[in-house]
Amino acid sequence: MKGLPSRLLLALLLCILYGSTFAFIASNIDSTTITQFDDTVISVVQGWEADWLTPIMKTFTFIGSTKVVILLVLIGFAILFFGLRNRSQAFFFLFVMAGTGLLNQSFKFAFQRARPDTNRLIDITGFSFPSGHTMLAFSLYAVSAYIVWRHIQTATSKVALVTFVIFMFGMIGTSRIYLGVHYPSDIVGGIAASAFWVIVATAVYGFIQRRRQRKFGQ
């Protein structure tokens, strides 16, 4: 109980931060500020284009694709449900990922932002904002880290886990800019939207779990 208010306060502050970030980008997509930001970052990232780097970026985009994410979610669910026999974490994991996909499609339909039309290195259809690859990647690796964090003890392992998570969704997001299929603001907006959703979901899940533990005297 002593730690509950501080956890809720931190969750609230982070939700305000990420919610405000997403709202700012969403309401200023066509503004000079966002356009200048996008143009500057695109110029830098696409300036890295090289024969050896393009296949790497395509690989990260493939890892972040819907088909691969669904496969990883099913594997994760199976491990939690059948392997570790932790049904609450298994359904929590599935709920977060399903919610992320639903949110992304809802946002895309609501904003209907066209994708960049210059220097594309892969073919793609659909709307641009927010980035589905980024949202799914952030939620997948963030919620996985949340679950794994509870099972590791050493500081080195925790640092390695956080580093891996940041690297994965960071590279997947960057690959979308590099390949010319997303604006940088799509990536930042995707991270903000998923972060907001994951924080709300984990805060509610943690609260429910603590209540269950107190109820059953665990």
PyMOL commands that set and color helices and strands:
alter all, ss='L'
color gray80, all
select helices_A, chain A and resi 4-27+32-46+53-63+66-83+87-111+132-149+155-178+184-215
alter helices_A, ss='H'
color red, helices_A
deselect
rebuild
show_as cartoon
